[in-house]
């Protein structure tokens, strides 16, 4: 018996585990201090009433012989996949039902989809980056190269001449930076992928925050994407399903190589390793796309959008450079006073009792930057912003 030695090459401590450890140590040492958390991107508002109603009805279905459901379709129930297809159509994207696969979340599929690609593929990821993209490929022993995202390009890197990649990760709006690709710039990535014979793994988990028509809601709004892209999306941030777990992946029929179909391979993978998302959860997810569900979801999203604007306004007032805050629930700010990321983390925690996420945890280009999220309650966000302004307005 031998273990996978590639695990020795990943960070021993997950970024958010280190954040949690530092916050726990501080709270134990200062039990009288109220700590406000704007770090991990977990939602705080409850599920929409229409979703709850659908979940209860689905539980009732499971109590009756005539409506009981056992194993479901590997790719998800048609009632949910049809709803997803209609949602894409509302954004000008036409999909076949066979191209939509329901899953337990984008994070799972972003890692699991690597099963259909060989380990000798070269992977291109932006830096800074969501750690899952890097760690899952390190675990498989793949070669990883980086596209530098920094202040000079607004944390939106573009393809570089002479650089070849086989698998390309794009997240837009981005986690952690909040930056989002305009359609014309995303088109450059699609053209690059088609030239190189590469695939784009497009993380659209935050598409519901996009309000600017110049920005992409889906990679499939871009001409040519159907031959080079797979899209991953989630109900976690859209509808508060972080604890309920449901997402979906779109794999076009046109995505083929050497006579092999990515769509058919993914179905084969899922039917071998996955038994599907529970019927009850899928009924709740389908309720998200109803007329009433969309109204209720929009109200929840409005709270997070206002929080993001509140934080962005504070950065403007303080004269701090940042990306995000609009079309994104994340604010990616430049640490004031030339501080390093973890230095600023400790400074905020110790002096304002506010928790964010150090940019250095997302890659070398994240050093000197810091992420705040808009997923706290409105009350917590307002108090945290007031504390930050009070701490930083006099300078460091």
N, C-alpha and C positions, 0 to 999 in steps of 0.2 A: 504494500500500500504506500502510495506517495501522494502528498498534497500538491496543490497547484502553487508552484513557487512564485508565480506572478503576484500573489497576494503580499509577498514581501516588498513589493514595489509601490504599494499604495500607502497613503498617509495612515499612520496607526490610529489617529483620532480624527473622526469626522468633524468638520468645522463647527457644526451646531452643537456637538457634544462638548467641545471645548468652551464655547460660549456659555452653555448651561452650567458647566462646572465652575466657571468664574463667577457667574451670577449667584449660584448656590453658596459659594464660599463667602461672597460679600454679604448675602442676606443672613447667613448664620452669624457673621461677625457684627452685623448691624441690624438686629431684629426690629428696631424701632423705625427703620427707614422704609418708605414705600417705593418699590422699584417699578418703573414703567417700562414695558417691553415693546419695542418697535423693531425687533430683530427678525425672528423666524416668520416667514410669510404664511402664517396660518390664519384662516378667517375667524371672525369672532361673532358674526351675526348668525342667528339660527336659520334653518331651512325655511324656505318660503311656505306659506300655508297651503298652496296648491300642491306642492310636493308632499307635504305631510299627509294631506287628504289621499293622495294617490298611494302612498306607502301603506296607510291604514287599510285602504280598499284591497291592496294586494295581499296583505296579511289575511284578510277575510277570505280571499280567493284560496289561499293555502289551507284553509280550515274545512273546505268543502270538496267532496270527491269529484264533483263535476267540473270544478275550476282549479283543482290542485295541479301544480306543475312540478315535475321532477327535473331531470337533466334538460337543459335548454340547448338551443343551437350554439355551436362553438363560436360563431361570428356575431351572436346576439339576436334577440328577438326582432322580428320584422317591424313591430310597432315602434320600437325605438329607432331602428335604422332608417325607417321612413321619415321619422321626425327629424333626424340628423340631416338626411338628404334635403328636406324642405328648408332647413335652416341654411344650408350652403346655397341653395337656389336663391334665397333672399339676398345673398351677397354676390350673385351673378356667377356662381359655380355650379355646374351640372355634374352630378355623380351617378354612377350605377349603384344599385343596392349591394351588388357583389364586391364593391370597392370599400365598403364601410365595415369595420370590425370593432365591436364593443369590447372594452377591457376594464380592468379595475383601476386604471389611471395611466396618465402619460408617462410617469416615471418608470413604471413597470415595463411598458412597451418600448420605451427608449433603450432600456437595457436588453430586453428579451429579443428585440428585432435583430440584434447582432448575431443571433443563431443562424440567420439565413445568409450571412456573409462570411467568407473565409478569413482566417486569421492573418493572412499575408496582405490584407488591404491596408493602405496608408490612410490614417484618419486626420482630418483637419478640424481643429476646434479654435474658436476665438479665445483670447486671453485678455481679460478675465472671463471666467466661464462657470456655469453651474457644475459643481464637482462630479455629478453623476456621469456626465459625458466622458470625462477623463477616466474616472475610476473603473467603469465597466469595460473600457478598452484596455486599460492596463491589466486588468484581471485576465484578459484573453491574450495578452502578450503582443498586441498590435503596436506598430510604429505610429507615434502621434507627433504631428507638427502643429504649429500654432500660427494663427493670424493675429497680429498685434492690434488690439483695440486700446486706444488711449485718448488723451485729451485732444490731440491734434486732429483726429478723425471723428471726434464726437462719440467714441466707443462704438463705431460702426465700421469695422474693417471691410475692405474690398478685396477681390481676387488679385493675386500678384502674378505677373508674367514669369514664366519659367518655373512656377511651383505646381507640382502635380499632387493631387489627392484623389482617393477613391471614395471615401465617405466624408461628407461635410456636415457639420452640425451648425444649424442656425436657429436661434431663438429670438423671436420678434413679436411683440415687445420683449426686450431682453431681461433675463434674470442673470446677473444682479443689477445691470446698469440702467435699466429702464429705457434705454435707447431703442427706437423702432425704425425699421427700414422703409423708406418711401418705395413705391412700386417700381420706379425707374431704376433704383439702385439694386433692388432685389432681382430685377431682370438681368443685371450683370452677373449675379451669382448663378442664375438658371442657365444663362448662355455658357458660362464657364463650366458648369457641371456637364452639360451636354457635349461640349468640346472634349472634355477630359474623360468622358465615359464614366462619370462619377454619379453618386446618389447624394441628394440633400436630405438629411433627416431634420425636418422642420418642426420645431417645437412651438405650437401656437396656443399654449396654455393660457396666455394672457390676452388673446385676441379680443375678448369682450370689452377691454378697456380702450380700444381704438375708436376714436371719434372723428379723426381727420381722414377725409376721403383720399388724400394723397398717400396714405399708409396702407399696407396690405393687411387684410384680415385673414387671408389664407394664401399660401404659396401658389395655390391653383387659380388664383386670380391673374397669375403671370403666364403669358404665352410661352409654351415650351416646357412647363413644369411637369406635365403628365408623363414625360419620358425620363424624368430625372429626380423625382421627389417623392418622399413619403411624409405625410403630415400626422402629427400627434396632437391630440387635444384632450381636454379634461373638463369635468364638471366641478372640480375642486374649487377654483377661484370664481368661475362663472356663477355657480349656484350653491357654494358652500359645502361641497361634497368631500372635503378633506378627510372626514371621518367615515363617510358613507361609502366612498370608493367607487367611482365610475368614470370612464373616459372612452375615447375612441381613436382609432387609427385609420387613415385613408391611404390605400395603396392602389394606384391606377393600374388598369389592365395593361396599359402601354409600357410599363416599367419592366423591361426584359433584358436579358444578356445571354448570348450564346444559346438561344432557344429555351432558356429557363425564365419562368415568370415569377417575379417577386410576390405577386398577389397569391398565386397558387402555393408557393413555398410557405408563405405566412399562414395560409389556411391549414396547410399540413402541419406546420409547427404548433399552431394553436390547438388543433384537434389531438395532437400527441401529448402536449404538456399543460393544457388549460381546459377546465370544464365550464368556463363561462362565468359571467357576473350573475349573482342571484336574481331571480325573477322579480322579487320585491323591490330591489334596488333599481332595476331597469324600468319598472313602472314609475318609480319616483323620478328617474331621469327623464322619461318621456313627458312628464308633467311640466318640466322646465320649458318645453317648446310650445305649450298651449298658449293661447292668447292671454289668459289670466296669469299663467306662470311667468310669461315674459314681462308683464307689468310689474309683478311682485319682485322678480329678479332685478329689474331695472332700478327699483327703489333701494334695494340692498347695495347694488353697485354704486349708486349715487352717493351713499355714505362713504364708501372707500375712495371714490373720486374726490369728494370734498376734503377728506383727510389728506390725500396726496397734494391737493392744491394748498392746503393749510401749511404743510411742511415746505412745499416749494416757495410759498410766499415768505416764510421765515428765512429761507436761504437767500432770497432776493434782498430782504431787509438787512441781513448780515453781510451781504456782498460775497457770499460763498459760491464758487462755481459748482454746477451740478448738471446731471442729465436726468431724464425721467420727470415724474411729477405730473405730466400730462400724457394721455394715451398709455399710461402705465401706473401700477400701484407702487412702484419703487422709486426712491430718490437716491441717486448715486452721487455723493458729494465729495469734494476735495477736502481732505482734513485740514482744518485751519492751523496757522502757525507752523506749517511744515511738519506736523506730527506724522508719525508712522501710524498705520492702521490700528494695531493693537494698543499703541500708546494712547490714541484718541479714544478707543473703547474704554480703557481703564479710566481716562480722564472724565468722560461722560458719566460712567457708572459711579465713580467715587465722589464727583462734585455735583451731579444733577440727578443721580439715580435713574438715568435713562439708558436703556440697552438697545444697541444697534448691532450690525454685523460688520466686522473688519474686512475691508476689501482684499487684504492680503490672503485671506482664506480662499479666494476665488482665482488665484494665479498671481504671477510676478507683477503683471501690469495693474493689479488691484492694490498694490502697496501704495499707501498714501491716500487711499480713498475709503469710503465708508457707505454702507447701505442702510437706509431707513425704510420701513414698510408702512403702507397705509392701512393695513388690515387690523389695526387696533380699533377699539371703540372710539366714537367721536370724542367722548369725555377724556379718555386716556391720551388720545392724540393731542388734544388741545392743551392738556396739562403738560405733556412732554415738550411740546413746542414752546410753551411759556418758559419752562425750565431751561431749555437750550438757549433761547434768546437771552434770558437773564444771565446765563453763564458766559455767553460768548460776546455779548454786545459791547462789553468794555474792553475786549481784546484779550489776547493771551499773554 
